[in-house]
C-alpha cells in the first residue's frame, strides 16, 4: 500500500509540474506536433481529395492531388465506426494515396489539414455509402 501511495504522490507532483510548465510556456506546447513540413503544408486552390470504396471488406483508398510537393498533411478519416487521423505524405507532384479497408457499411469521408501549428483545412471529400 505504501508503494502505491508513493507512486500516486509522484504522479501528482509530475502533473503539477507539467501544468505549471504549460501555463508558463503556453498551452500550445501541449499541441506541438513534431512533424517535419518543409513547405508549411501549403496547397494550391485546386487541392482536392477523393475517397473510393467498393464494398464492405474491400479496399478503401483516399487520394489527393494539387497539394504542396513532398509535404505532410494530417488526414482525418470519418467512418461508420468513428474517426481517426493519419499522416498523408505527398510525392514530388503534390499527390498522395492512403489505403485501408471498408470494414463497416456506411459513408466514409476525409478531411485534409496542414500539419503543425496553425493547421488549416485544405480539402474535404466523401464516398457514397458502401
N, CA, C and O atoms as a GROMACS GRO file, in nm:
protein
  520
    1UNK      N    1   0.082  -0.119   0.000
    1UNK     CA    2   0.000   0.000   0.000
    1UNK      C    3   0.087   0.126   0.000
    1UNK      O    4   0.056   0.226  -0.066
    2UNK      N    5   0.198   0.120   0.076
    2UNK     CA    6   0.288   0.233   0.082
    2UNK      C    7   0.347   0.265  -0.055
    2UNK      O    8   0.359   0.382  -0.092
    3UNK      N    9   0.383   0.161  -0.131
    3UNK     CA   10   0.439   0.180  -0.265
    3UNK      C   11   0.337   0.246  -0.356
    3UNK      O   12   0.370   0.337  -0.432
    4UNK      N   13   0.214   0.201  -0.348
    4UNK     CA   14   0.108   0.260  -0.430
    4UNK      C   15   0.090   0.408  -0.399
    4UNK      O   16   0.082   0.490  -0.490
    5UNK      N   17   0.082   0.442  -0.269
    5UNK     CA   18   0.064   0.582  -0.231
    5UNK      C   19   0.184   0.668  -0.270
    5UNK      O   20   0.168   0.784  -0.308
    6UNK      N   21   0.304   0.612  -0.262
    6UNK     CA   22   0.424   0.684  -0.303
    6UNK      C   23   0.418   0.715  -0.452
    6UNK      O   24   0.448   0.827  -0.494
    7UNK      N   25   0.381   0.616  -0.531
    7UNK     CA   26   0.372   0.638  -0.676
    7UNK      C   27   0.261   0.737  -0.711
    7UNK      O   28   0.278   0.818  -0.802
    8UNK      N   29   0.149   0.731  -0.642
    8UNK     CA   30   0.041   0.827  -0.666
    8UNK      C   31   0.088   0.968  -0.633
    8UNK      O   32   0.054   1.064  -0.702
    9UNK      N   33   0.166   0.981  -0.524
    9UNK     CA   34   0.220   1.112  -0.486
    9UNK      C   35   0.314   1.166  -0.593
    9UNK      O   36   0.310   1.285  -0.626
   10UNK      N   37   0.398   1.080  -0.647
   10UNK     CA   38   0.489   1.121  -0.754
   10UNK      C   39   0.411   1.163  -0.878
   10UNK      O   40   0.444   1.263  -0.942
   11UNK      N   41   0.308   1.087  -0.911
   11UNK     CA   42   0.224   1.121  -1.026
   11UNK      C   43   0.159   1.258  -1.008
   11UNK      O   44   0.152   1.337  -1.102
   12UNK      N   45   0.112   1.285  -0.886
   12UNK     CA   46   0.051   1.414  -0.856
   12UNK      C   47   0.152   1.528  -0.874
   12UNK      O   48   0.119   1.631  -0.933
   13UNK      N   49   0.273   1.508  -0.824
   13UNK     CA   50   0.378   1.611  -0.836
   13UNK      C   51   0.412   1.634  -0.982
   13UNK      O   52   0.428   1.749  -1.024
   14UNK      N   53   0.424   1.528  -1.061
   14UNK     CA   54   0.455   1.542  -1.203
   14UNK      C   55   0.343   1.618  -1.274
   14UNK      O   56   0.370   1.703  -1.358
   15UNK      N   57   0.218   1.588  -1.240
   15UNK     CA   58   0.105   1.658  -1.301
   15UNK      C   59   0.109   1.807  -1.268
   15UNK      O   60   0.083   1.890  -1.355
   16UNK      N   61   0.141   1.841  -1.146
   16UNK     CA   62   0.150   1.982  -1.105
   16UNK      C   63   0.263   2.052  -1.181
   16UNK      O   64   0.245   2.163  -1.229
   17UNK      N   65   0.379   1.988  -1.192
   17UNK     CA   66   0.493   2.047  -1.263
   17UNK      C   67   0.459   2.067  -1.410
   17UNK      O   68   0.489   2.171  -1.468
   18UNK      N   69   0.395   1.967  -1.472
   18UNK     CA   70   0.358   1.981  -1.613
   18UNK      C   71   0.255   2.092  -1.632
   18UNK      O   72   0.262   2.168  -1.729
   19UNK      N   73   0.161   2.102  -1.541
   19UNK     CA   74   0.062   2.210  -1.550
   19UNK      C   75   0.126   2.346  -1.538
   19UNK      O   76   0.091   2.439  -1.610
   20UNK      N   77   0.220   2.359  -1.445
   20UNK     CA   78   0.291   2.486  -1.428
   20UNK      C   79   0.373   2.519  -1.551
   20UNK      O   80   0.376   2.634  -1.595
   21UNK      N   81   0.440   2.420  -1.607
   21UNK     CA   82   0.519   2.441  -1.728
   21UNK      C   83   0.431   2.485  -1.844
   21UNK      O   84   0.467   2.576  -1.919
   22UNK      N   85   0.316   2.420  -1.859
   22UNK     CA   86   0.224   2.456  -1.967
   22UNK      C   87   0.171   2.597  -1.950
   22UNK      O   88   0.154   2.669  -2.048
   23UNK      N   89   0.146   2.638  -1.826
   23UNK     CA   90   0.094   2.774  -1.805
   23UNK      C   91   0.202   2.879  -1.831
   23UNK      O   92   0.171   2.989  -1.876
   24UNK      N   93   0.327   2.845  -1.804
   24UNK     CA   94   0.436   2.939  -1.829
   24UNK      C   95   0.467   2.948  -1.978
   24UNK      O   96   0.479   3.057  -2.033
   25UNK      N   97   0.479   2.832  -2.045
   25UNK     CA   98   0.514   2.829  -2.186
   25UNK      C   99   0.394   2.850  -2.277
   25UNK      O  100   0.411   2.884  -2.394
   26UNK      N  101   0.277   2.830  -2.227
   26UNK     CA  102   0.156   2.841  -2.308
   26UNK      C  103   0.106   2.702  -2.341
   26UNK      O  104   0.186   2.610  -2.360
   27UNK      N  105  -0.025   2.687  -2.348
   27UNK     CA  106  -0.083   2.556  -2.373
   27UNK      C  107  -0.055   2.505  -2.513
   27UNK      O  108  -0.074   2.386  -2.539
   28UNK      N  109  -0.011   2.592  -2.605
   28UNK     CA  110   0.022   2.548  -2.740
   28UNK      C  111   0.133   2.444  -2.743
   28UNK      O  112   0.142   2.366  -2.837
   29UNK      N  113   0.218   2.444  -2.639
   29UNK     CA  114   0.326   2.346  -2.636
   29UNK      C  115   0.270   2.205  -2.622
   29UNK      O  116   0.335   2.110  -2.665
   30UNK      N  117   0.152   2.189  -2.563
   30UNK     CA  118   0.093   2.058  -2.548
   30UNK      C  119   0.039   2.006  -2.680
   30UNK      O  120   0.021   1.885  -2.695
   31UNK      N  121   0.014   2.093  -2.775
   31UNK     CA  122  -0.038   2.053  -2.905
   31UNK      C  123   0.072   2.043  -3.010
   31UNK      O  124   0.042   2.025  -3.128
   32UNK      N  125   0.196   2.055  -2.970
   32UNK     CA  126   0.307   2.052  -3.063
   32UNK      C  127   0.313   1.918  -3.135
   32UNK      O  128   0.304   1.812  -3.072
   33UNK      N  129   0.328   1.922  -3.264
   33UNK     CA  130   0.338   1.802  -3.345
   33UNK      C  131   0.473   1.804  -3.415
   33UNK      O  132   0.494   1.887  -3.504
   34UNK      N  133   0.564   1.715  -3.377
   34UNK     CA  134   0.698   1.719  -3.435
   34UNK      C  135   0.704   1.657  -3.574
   34UNK      O  136   0.786   1.568  -3.600
   35UNK      N  137   0.620   1.703  -3.663
   35UNK     CA  138   0.617   1.652  -3.800
   35UNK      C  139   0.687   1.754  -3.888
   35UNK      O  140   0.647   1.870  -3.894
   36UNK      N  141   0.791   1.710  -3.955
   36UNK     CA  142   0.864   1.800  -4.044
   36UNK      C  143   0.776   1.839  -4.160
   36UNK      O  144   0.709   1.755  -4.219
   37UNK      N  145   0.776   1.966  -4.192
   37UNK     CA  146   0.695   2.013  -4.302
   37UNK      C  147   0.770   2.124  -4.373
   37UNK      O  148   0.757   2.242  -4.338
   38UNK      N  149   0.847   2.088  -4.471
   38UNK     CA  150   0.935   2.180  -4.541
   38UNK      C  151   0.859   2.296  -4.604
   38UNK      O  152   0.908   2.409  -4.602
   39UNK      N  153   0.743   2.270  -4.659
   39UNK     CA  154   0.669   2.373  -4.731
   39UNK      C  155   0.555   2.432  -4.650
   39UNK      O  156   0.471   2.502  -4.706
   40UNK      N  157   0.551   2.406  -4.521
   40UNK     CA  158   0.446   2.455  -4.434
   40UNK      C  159   0.309   2.409  -4.479
   40UNK      O  160   0.209   2.472  -4.445
   41UNK      N  161   0.302   2.300  -4.555
   41UNK     CA  162   0.175   2.238  -4.591
   41UNK      C  163   0.087   2.320  -4.681
   41UNK      O  164  -0.033   2.293  -4.688
   42UNK      N  165   0.141   2.417  -4.751
   42UNK     CA  166   0.059   2.498  -4.839
   42UNK      C  167   0.002   2.413  -4.951
   42UNK      O  168   0.064   2.317  -4.994
   43UNK      N  169  -0.115   2.448  -4.996
   43UNK     CA  170  -0.177   2.375  -5.106
   43UNK      C  171  -0.233   2.477  -5.203
   43UNK      O  172  -0.267   2.590  -5.165
   44UNK      N  173  -0.243   2.438  -5.326
   44UNK     CA  174  -0.300   2.529  -5.425
   44UNK      C  175  -0.451   2.533  -5.408
   44UNK      O  176  -0.509   2.451  -5.338
   45UNK      N  177  -0.512   2.631  -5.472
   45UNK     CA  178  -0.658   2.644  -5.464
   45UNK      C  179  -0.728   2.526  -5.527
   45UNK      O  180  -0.847   2.503  -5.502
   46UNK      N  181  -0.657   2.448  -5.610
   46UNK     CA  182  -0.719   2.334  -5.676
   46UNK      C  183  -0.694   2.203  -5.602
   46UNK      O  184  -0.718   2.096  -5.659
   47UNK      N  185  -0.647   2.209  -5.477
   47UNK     CA  186  -0.624   2.087  -5.400
   47UNK      C  187  -0.757   2.014  -5.380
   47UNK      O  188  -0.857   2.075  -5.344
   48UNK      N  189  -0.755   1.884  -5.403
   48UNK     CA  190  -0.877   1.804  -5.392
   48UNK      C  191  -0.841   1.664  -5.347
   48UNK      O  192  -0.728   1.618  -5.362
   49UNK      N  193  -0.941   1.596  -5.290
   49UNK     CA  194  -0.921   1.458  -5.250
   49UNK      C  195  -1.043   1.376  -5.289
   49UNK      O  196  -1.149   1.430  -5.320
   50UNK      N  197  -1.026   1.243  -5.286
   50UNK     CA  198  -1.135   1.152  -5.320
   50UNK      C  199  -1.124   1.028  -5.233
   50UNK      O  200  -1.014   0.980  -5.206
   51UNK      N  201  -1.238   0.976  -5.188
   51UNK     CA  202  -1.244   0.853  -5.112
   51UNK      C  203  -1.318   0.752  -5.197
   51UNK      O  204  -1.429   0.777  -5.242
   52UNK      N  205  -1.256   0.636  -5.220
   52UNK     CA  206  -1.320   0.533  -5.300
   52UNK      C  207  -1.326   0.402  -5.222
   52UNK      O  208  -1.228   0.361  -5.159
   53UNK      N  209  -1.441   0.339  -5.228
   53UNK     CA  210  -1.462   0.208  -5.166
   53UNK      C  211  -1.568   0.136  -5.248
   53UNK      O  212  -1.663   0.200  -5.295
   54UNK      N  213  -1.553   0.007  -5.266
   54UNK     CA  214  -1.650  -0.066  -5.348
   54UNK      C  215  -1.752  -0.141  -5.265
   54UNK      O  216  -1.871  -0.141  -5.298
   55UNK      N  217  -1.708  -0.205  -5.157
   55UNK     CA  218  -1.798  -0.282  -5.072
   55UNK      C  219  -1.732  -0.309  -4.938
   55UNK      O  220  -1.610  -0.293  -4.924
   56UNK      N  221  -1.811  -0.350  -4.842
   56UNK     CA  222  -1.758  -0.385  -4.711
   56UNK      C  223  -1.658  -0.500  -4.727
   56UNK      O  224  -1.685  -0.597  -4.798
   57UNK      N  225  -1.544  -0.488  -4.662
   57UNK     CA  226  -1.439  -0.589  -4.672
   57UNK      C  227  -1.343  -0.565  -4.787
   57UNK      O  228  -1.246  -0.639  -4.803
   58UNK      N  229  -1.368  -0.464  -4.866
   58UNK     CA  230  -1.281  -0.433  -4.980
   58UNK      C  231  -1.192  -0.313  -4.946
   58UNK      O  232  -1.209  -0.248  -4.843
   59UNK      N  233  -1.098  -0.287  -5.036
   59UNK     CA  234  -1.004  -0.177  -5.016
   59UNK      C  235  -1.075  -0.042  -5.012
   59UNK      O  236  -1.173  -0.019  -5.084
   60UNK      N  237  -1.025   0.046  -4.928
   60UNK     CA  238  -1.072   0.184  -4.915
   60UNK      C  239  -0.951   0.271  -4.944
   60UNK      O  240  -0.849   0.259  -4.876
   61UNK      N  241  -0.962   0.359  -5.042
   61UNK     CA  242  -0.848   0.442  -5.081
   61UNK      C  243  -0.887   0.589  -5.072
   61UNK      O  244  -0.991   0.631  -5.122
   62UNK      N  245  -0.801   0.666  -5.007
   62UNK     CA  246  -0.816   0.811  -5.003
   62UNK      C  247  -0.697   0.868  -5.080
   62UNK      O  248  -0.582   0.840  -5.046
   63UNK      N  249  -0.726   0.946  -5.183
   63UNK     CA  250  -0.618   1.003  -5.264
   63UNK      C  251  -0.641   1.153  -5.280
   63UNK      O  252  -0.752   1.203  -5.262
   64UNK      N  253  -0.535   1.223  -5.312
   64UNK     CA  254  -0.545   1.367  -5.330
   64UNK      C  255  -0.443   1.418  -5.429
   64UNK      O  256  -0.341   1.354  -5.454
   65UNK      N  257  -0.471   1.535  -5.484
   65UNK     CA  258  -0.377   1.599  -5.577
   65UNK      C  259  -0.390   1.750  -5.564
   65UNK      O  260  -0.490   1.800  -5.512
   66UNK      N  261  -0.289   1.823  -5.611
   66UNK     CA  262  -0.291   1.969  -5.604
   66UNK      C  263  -0.235   2.023  -5.473
   66UNK      O  264  -0.252   2.141  -5.443
   67UNK      N  265  -0.167   1.939  -5.395
   67UNK     CA  266  -0.108   1.981  -5.269
   67UNK      C  267   0.039   2.018  -5.291
   67UNK      O  268   0.094   1.994  -5.398
   68UNK      N  269   0.102   2.075  -5.189
   68UNK     CA  270   0.244   2.109  -5.198
   68UNK      C  271   0.325   1.979  -5.212
   68UNK      O  272   0.296   1.879  -5.147
   69UNK      N  273   0.425   1.983  -5.296
   69UNK     CA  274   0.508   1.864  -5.322
   69UNK      C  275   0.591   1.828  -5.199
   69UNK      O  276   0.638   1.916  -5.126
   70UNK      N  277   0.609   1.698  -5.177
   70UNK     CA  278   0.695   1.645  -5.070
   70UNK      C  279   0.663   1.706  -4.934
   70UNK      O  280   0.753   1.749  -4.862
   71UNK      N  281   0.535   1.709  -4.899
   71UNK     CA  282   0.490   1.766  -4.772
   71UNK      C  283   0.403   1.665  -4.699
   71UNK      O  284   0.354   1.568  -4.757
   72UNK      N  285   0.385   1.689  -4.569
   72UNK     CA  286   0.300   1.603  -4.489
   72UNK      C  287   0.174   1.677  -4.449
   72UNK      O  288   0.178   1.795  -4.414
   73UNK      N  289   0.063   1.606  -4.456
   73UNK     CA  290  -0.067   1.658  -4.417
   73UNK      C  291  -0.130   1.562  -4.316
   73UNK      O  292  -0.095   1.445  -4.311
   74UNK      N  293  -0.222   1.613  -4.236
   74UNK     CA  294  -0.296   1.528  -4.143
   74UNK      C  295  -0.428   1.493  -4.211
   74UNK      O  296  -0.502   1.582  -4.253
   75UNK      N  297  -0.455   1.364  -4.220
   75UNK     CA  298  -0.575   1.314  -4.286
   75UNK      C  299  -0.669   1.260  -4.179
   75UNK      O  300  -0.642   1.156  -4.118
   76UNK      N  301  -0.781   1.332  -4.155
   76UNK     CA  302  -0.882   1.286  -4.060
   76UNK      C  303  -0.988   1.210  -4.138
   76UNK      O  304  -1.055   1.265  -4.226
   77UNK      N  305  -1.003   1.083  -4.104
   77UNK     CA  306  -1.100   1.000  -4.174
   77UNK      C  307  -1.217   0.969  -4.081
   77UNK      O  308  -1.198   0.934  -3.964
   78UNK      N  309  -1.338   0.983  -4.134
   78UNK     CA  310  -1.459   0.953  -4.061
   78UNK      C  311  -1.522   0.830  -4.124
   78UNK      O  312  -1.547   0.827  -4.244
   79UNK      N  313  -1.548   0.730  -4.041
   79UNK     CA  314  -1.608   0.605  -4.087
   79UNK      C  315  -1.733   0.579  -4.005
   79UNK      O  316  -1.757   0.647  -3.906
   80UNK      N  317  -1.814   0.482  -4.045
   80UNK     CA  318  -1.931   0.449  -3.963
   80UNK      C  319  -1.893   0.404  -3.822
   80UNK      O  320  -1.976   0.408  -3.731
   81UNK      N  321  -1.768   0.360  -3.802
   81UNK     CA  322  -1.723   0.314  -3.671
   81UNK      C  323  -1.664   0.427  -3.586
   81UNK      O  324  -1.642   0.408  -3.467
   82UNK      N  325  -1.638   0.544  -3.645
   82UNK     CA  326  -1.578   0.655  -3.571
   82UNK      C  327  -1.480   0.732  -3.657
   82UNK      O  328  -1.482   0.723  -3.779
   83UNK      N  329  -1.394   0.809  -3.590
   83UNK     CA  330  -1.296   0.891  -3.663
   83UNK      C  331  -1.155   0.854  -3.620
   83UNK      O  332  -1.134   0.797  -3.513
   84UNK      N  333  -1.060   0.888  -3.706
   84UNK     CA  334  -0.920   0.865  -3.677
   84UNK      C  335  -0.834   0.953  -3.765
   84UNK      O  336  -0.882   1.009  -3.863
   85UNK      N  337  -0.709   0.966  -3.728
   85UNK     CA  338  -0.618   1.051  -3.805
   85UNK      C  339  -0.495   0.972  -3.844
   85UNK      O  340  -0.451   0.882  -3.773
   86UNK      N  341  -0.439   1.008  -3.958
   86UNK     CA  342  -0.314   0.951  -4.005
   86UNK      C  343  -0.240   1.060  -4.082
   86UNK      O  344  -0.294   1.168  -4.105
   87UNK      N  345  -0.120   1.031  -4.122
   87UNK     CA  346  -0.039   1.126  -4.198
   87UNK      C  347  -0.042   1.088  -4.345
   87UNK      O  348  -0.026   0.971  -4.380
   88UNK      N  349  -0.062   1.186  -4.430
   88UNK     CA  350  -0.056   1.166  -4.575
   88UNK      C  351   0.064   1.246  -4.626
   88UNK      O  352   0.072   1.367  -4.605
   89UNK      N  353   0.157   1.178  -4.691
   89UNK     CA  354   0.277   1.243  -4.744
   89UNK      C  355   0.265   1.252  -4.896
   89UNK      O  356   0.242   1.152  -4.963
   90UNK      N  357   0.282   1.372  -4.948
   90UNK     CA  358   0.271   1.391  -5.092
   90UNK      C  359   0.401   1.356  -5.161
   90UNK      O  360   0.509   1.361  -5.102
   91UNK      N  361   0.388   1.322  -5.288
   91UNK     CA  362   0.507   1.293  -5.369
   91UNK      C  363   0.555   1.422  -5.435
   91UNK      O  364   0.508   1.530  -5.400
   92UNK      N  365   0.647   1.411  -5.528
   92UNK     CA  366   0.704   1.528  -5.595
   92UNK      C  367   0.606   1.608  -5.676
   92UNK      O  368   0.631   1.724  -5.706
   93UNK      N  369   0.492   1.546  -5.714
   93UNK     CA  370   0.391   1.618  -5.791
   93UNK      C  371   0.277   1.670  -5.704
   93UNK      O  372   0.181   1.728  -5.757
   94UNK      N  373   0.284   1.651  -5.571
   94UNK     CA  374   0.180   1.702  -5.481
   94UNK      C  375   0.061   1.609  -5.467
   94UNK      O  376  -0.048   1.654  -5.431
   95UNK      N  377   0.080   1.481  -5.496
   95UNK     CA  378  -0.030   1.383  -5.484
   95UNK      C  379   0.000   1.285  -5.371
   95UNK      O  380   0.116   1.262  -5.336
   96UNK      N  381  -0.105   1.226  -5.314
   96UNK     CA  382  -0.088   1.123  -5.212
   96UNK      C  383  -0.195   1.016  -5.228
   96UNK      O  384  -0.299   1.039  -5.290
   97UNK      N  385  -0.167   0.899  -5.172
   97UNK     CA  386  -0.263   0.790  -5.166
   97UNK      C  387  -0.247   0.721  -5.031
   97UNK      O  388  -0.136   0.684  -4.992
   98UNK      N  389  -0.359   0.702  -4.961
   98UNK     CA  390  -0.361   0.632  -4.833
   98UNK      C  391  -0.461   0.518  -4.847
   98UNK      O  392  -0.576   0.541  -4.886
   99UNK      N  393  -0.418   0.396  -4.816
   99UNK     CA  394  -0.504   0.279  -4.834
   99UNK      C  395  -0.546   0.220  -4.700
   99UNK      O  396  -0.473   0.227  -4.602
  100UNK      N  397  -0.664   0.161  -4.699
  100UNK     CA  398  -0.718   0.094  -4.581
  100UNK      C  399  -0.826  -0.003  -4.624
  100UNK      O  400  -0.824  -0.051  -4.738
  101UNK      N  401  -0.920  -0.032  -4.534
  101UNK     CA  402  -1.028  -0.126  -4.563
  101UNK      C  403  -1.162  -0.068  -4.522
  101UNK      O  404  -1.172   0.000  -4.419
  102UNK      N  405  -1.264  -0.095  -4.601
  102UNK     CA  406  -1.401  -0.057  -4.567
  102UNK      C  407  -1.456  -0.169  -4.479
  102UNK      O  408  -1.498  -0.273  -4.529
  103UNK      N  409  -1.457  -0.148  -4.349
  103UNK     CA  410  -1.495  -0.254  -4.257
  103UNK      C  411  -1.640  -0.247  -4.210
  103UNK      O  412  -1.690  -0.342  -4.150
  104UNK      N  413  -1.707  -0.136  -4.236
  104UNK     CA  414  -1.846  -0.118  -4.193
  104UNK      C  415  -1.929  -0.064  -4.308
  104UNK      O  416  -1.877   0.003  -4.397
  105UNK      N  417  -2.055  -0.093  -4.306
  105UNK     CA  418  -2.146  -0.038  -4.406
  105UNK      C  419  -2.179   0.105  -4.365
  105UNK      O  420  -2.212   0.132  -4.249
  106UNK      N  421  -2.171   0.197  -4.461
  106UNK     CA  422  -2.200   0.337  -4.431
  106UNK      C  423  -2.116   0.430  -4.516
  106UNK      O  424  -2.055   0.388  -4.615
  107UNK      N  425  -2.111   0.556  -4.478
  107UNK     CA  426  -2.039   0.658  -4.554
  107UNK      C  427  -1.900   0.681  -4.496
  107UNK      O  428  -1.883   0.689  -4.374
  108UNK      N  429  -1.803   0.692  -4.584
  108UNK     CA  430  -1.665   0.719  -4.547
  108UNK      C  431  -1.628   0.856  -4.601
  108UNK      O  432  -1.656   0.888  -4.717
  109UNK      N  433  -1.564   0.939  -4.517
  109UNK     CA  434  -1.524   1.072  -4.562
  109UNK      C  435  -1.387   1.106  -4.505
  109UNK      O  436  -1.337   1.038  -4.416
  110UNK      N  437  -1.327   1.211  -4.558
  110UNK     CA  438  -1.194   1.252  -4.514
  110UNK      C  439  -1.182   1.404  -4.520
  110UNK      O  440  -1.248   1.470  -4.600
  111UNK      N  441  -1.096   1.456  -4.435
  111UNK     CA  442  -1.062   1.598  -4.435
  111UNK      C  443  -0.910   1.608  -4.429
  111UNK      O  444  -0.847   1.542  -4.347
  112UNK      N  445  -0.852   1.689  -4.515
  112UNK     CA  446  -0.707   1.704  -4.523
  112UNK      C  447  -0.671   1.839  -4.461
  112UNK      O  448  -0.720   1.943  -4.504
  113UNK      N  449  -0.584   1.835  -4.360
  113UNK     CA  450  -0.540   1.955  -4.289
  113UNK      C  451  -0.389   1.970  -4.302
  113UNK      O  452  -0.317   1.871  -4.314
  114UNK      N  453  -0.341   2.094  -4.300
  114UNK     CA  454  -0.197   2.117  -4.292
  114UNK      C  455  -0.152   2.070  -4.154
  114UNK      O  456  -0.231   2.067  -4.060
  115UNK      N  457  -0.025   2.033  -4.142
  115UNK     CA  458   0.025   1.985  -4.013
  115UNK      C  459   0.095   2.097  -3.939
  115UNK      O  460   0.130   2.200  -3.997
  116UNK      N  461   0.115   2.075  -3.810
  116UNK     CA  462   0.186   2.172  -3.727
  116UNK      C  463   0.094   2.278  -3.671
  116UNK      O  464  -0.029   2.268  -3.681
  117UNK      N  465   0.154   2.380  -3.612
  117UNK     CA  466   0.079   2.490  -3.553
  117UNK      C  467   0.004   2.569  -3.658
  117UNK      O  468   0.053   2.586  -3.770
  118UNK      N  469  -0.113   2.617  -3.626
  118UNK     CA  470  -0.194   2.694  -3.720
  118UNK      C  471  -0.247   2.610  -3.834
  118UNK      O  472  -0.256   2.658  -3.948
  119UNK      N  473  -0.282   2.485  -3.806
  119UNK     CA  474  -0.331   2.394  -3.910
  119UNK      C  475  -0.454   2.452  -3.979
  119UNK      O  476  -0.539   2.514  -3.916
  120UNK      N  477  -0.461   2.430  -4.112
  120UNK     CA  478  -0.574   2.479  -4.192
  120UNK      C  479  -0.634   2.365  -4.271
  120UNK      O  480  -0.563   2.277  -4.320
  121UNK      N  481  -0.766   2.366  -4.283
  121UNK     CA  482  -0.836   2.269  -4.366
  121UNK      C  483  -0.812   2.304  -4.512
  121UNK      O  484  -0.838   2.418  -4.553
  122UNK      N  485  -0.763   2.208  -4.591
  122UNK     CA  486  -0.733   2.237  -4.731
  122UNK      C  487  -0.820   2.157  -4.829
  122UNK      O  488  -0.830   2.195  -4.945
  123UNK      N  489  -0.883   2.048  -4.784
  123UNK     CA  490  -0.970   1.973  -4.874
  123UNK      C  491  -1.058   1.878  -4.792
  123UNK      O  492  -1.017   1.830  -4.686
  124UNK      N  493  -1.178   1.852  -4.843
  124UNK     CA  494  -1.266   1.751  -4.784
  124UNK      C  495  -1.323   1.665  -4.896
  124UNK      O  496  -1.336   1.710  -5.009
  125UNK      N  497  -1.356   1.540  -4.862
  125UNK     CA  498  -1.413   1.452  -4.962
  125UNK      C  499  -1.492   1.342  -4.892
  125UNK      O  500  -1.468   1.310  -4.776
  126UNK      N  501  -1.587   1.283  -4.966
  126UNK     CA  502  -1.669   1.175  -4.912
  126UNK      C  503  -1.699   1.076  -5.022
  126UNK      O  504  -1.699   1.110  -5.140
  127UNK      N  505  -1.724   0.954  -4.983
  127UNK     CA  506  -1.762   0.849  -5.078
  127UNK      C  507  -1.908   0.815  -5.056
  127UNK      O  508  -1.964   0.841  -4.950
  128UNK      N  509  -1.968   0.755  -5.156
  128UNK     CA  510  -2.103   0.706  -5.140
  128UNK      C  511  -2.102   0.594  -5.038
  128UNK      O  512  -2.000   0.529  -5.016
  129UNK      N  513  -2.214   0.572  -4.976
  129UNK     CA  514  -2.225   0.466  -4.876
  129UNK      C  515  -2.197   0.331  -4.940
  129UNK      O  516  -2.238   0.306  -5.054
  130UNK      N  517  -2.128   0.245  -4.868
  130UNK     CA  518  -2.100   0.111  -4.916
  130UNK      C  519  -2.186   0.012  -4.839
  130UNK      O  520  -2.179  -0.108  -4.864
   0.00000   0.00000   0.00000
